[in-house]
Amino acid sequence: MTTASTPAGVARAEEARATDGAPRTGVSSGYLRHAAGKLGGALVSLFAVLVTSFFLFRIIPGDPVKAMTHGIPTSAEQLATLRRQFGLDLPLWQQFADYCAKALGGDLGTSFQFRAPVGELIAAKLPATLLLTGVAVVLYSALGLWLGTRSAWRHGGLGDRVNTGIALTLWSVPSFWLGLLLIIVFSVGMGPVPGLFPTGGMESGTGETGFAHVLDVAHHLVLPVVTLVAVGYAQTLLVMRSSLLDEMGGDYLTTARAKGLRDDEVRRRHAVPNALLPTVTMVFINLGHVAAGSILVETVFSWPGLGGLFYQALSVPDLPLVQGLFVVFAGAMILMNLLADLLYPLLDPRVGR
């Protein structure tokens, strides 16, 4: 009779099978609980955004109806008619209930000043913002990760001090001020530096098509992208540098070197993956900014995106439009944070337990 066929052997085999299966079941159920909790939190945050977007812009000084009729002779009866058409004569609680019901159905309302659905206005401006901020986010995330890794791995050296000093300086510079400075130097021209780039807009409007149109848009894209990259890459660099410095004292790196791995392999295969968790959050937050764009940079460079549209809406104030844009901006951030939370357990299984 073999050992496995004895009662004790059968019991040990059953116990081994149960033990082998337990971690897999535990990790799976733990991840599902983790995902459900994060999804519930995201839904609560989205509802809070709806509430905030409605009441926040109600406290902005100004009367939308009077702002739209400024300079136009308008009687009190006509003003009352406009308020009734826009639903501004209803009690605040009823306006809020109507707003939530429509928003949950995907209807963000109708713009006061453009007399067009808010969703259509956002969809028309979204491609320009995605182009500008999408290119900038990819560039400054990649640049920040690369420079942050190199600075941490050779911390204390000249390169580390130079990179960190430049990053801290640019991070403290207001984006609109840097944009204006770049326009003065590289668009208008200063001294021996000629005006090389357009002062604003997305295209020249001369009717180029095909590859010539692509080059024209790229030419207009340079200065706003440089502004966003210069201000944005520093945060990613500093977070990556700090995370990697925390990992560099780990015993597992000493073990990897003792096994004969080259320094580049130790950094690439062991240190950097373990330092990525805080930086992943930063990268996903940056991706959330893609929809929001940069209101100040778009305004300075007259870029026809959501940032400029938001500025126009605030000047009235166009309540349905600012509310819709606020929901889109905040919703993009909530979605990117949710994706980062769901990705964490794949990078580090301990997070989902």
Summary of the structure (lengths in Angstrom):
residues: 353
radius of gyration: 27.4
end to end distance: 42.1
largest distance: 106.0
contacts: 1085
relative contact order: 0.14
helix: 77%
strand: 1%
